[in-house]
Amino acid sequence: MGFFKYKEIECTCLRCGSVWYTTKKEIRESKRLKREISMAKFDNTWRLHSVRTHRNNVAQIAFMESMYVDPFRCPDCGTMDVEYCYVESD
């Protein structure tokens, strides 16, 4: 019995009652992508680029932001008023 026994997290929205599941892997990937987005925004702001490079970077950042999904935000109503419960795996 340890932390690694739990593979999934059941999330329940306290506002709309929606239930969804997320895994530790999805949470790690989400944190990594969020960190990469913030680093790309910082890099694009403070470096001197040509207009073409700047446009490409803005497009890349927009694509990364569209791929980012917060695993602890309700997919239906968007609130972060969520209750978590670890689900035991076999």
C-alpha positions, 0 to 999 in steps of 0.5 A, spaced: 500 500 500 503 506 497 502 512 493 504 508 486 498 503 487 493 509 485 494 509 477 487 514 476 484 520 480 477 520 479 475 528 479 468 530 481 465 537 479 462 540 485 458 545 481 455 541 475 456 534 478 460 532 472 465 526 473 472 524 469 478 521 470 485 523 469 492 519 470 498 521 473 501 521 466 496 526 464 498 530 470 505 530 468 504 531 461 500 537 463 505 540 467 510 539 462 506 542 457 504 548 461 512 549 463 514 549 456 508 554 454 511 559 459 518 558 457 516 559 450 512 566 451 518 568 455 523 567 450 519 570 445 518 576 449 525 578 450 529 576 444 530 580 438 527 576 432 525 577 425 518 579 424 517 572 420 520 568 426 516 572 431 510 570 427 512 563 427 513 563 434 506 566 436 503 560 432 507 555 435 505 558 442 498 558 440 498 551 438 501 549 444 496 553 448 490 549 444 493 542 446 494 544 453 488 541 458 488 542 465 486 536 468 483 539 474 479 543 471 472 541 469 471 540 462 464 542 462 463 548 466 470 550 466 470 551 474 476 549 478 471 547 484 473 540 484 473 534 489 478 528 488 478 521 489 484 516 488 482 510 485 485 503 486 488 499 481 489 492 480 
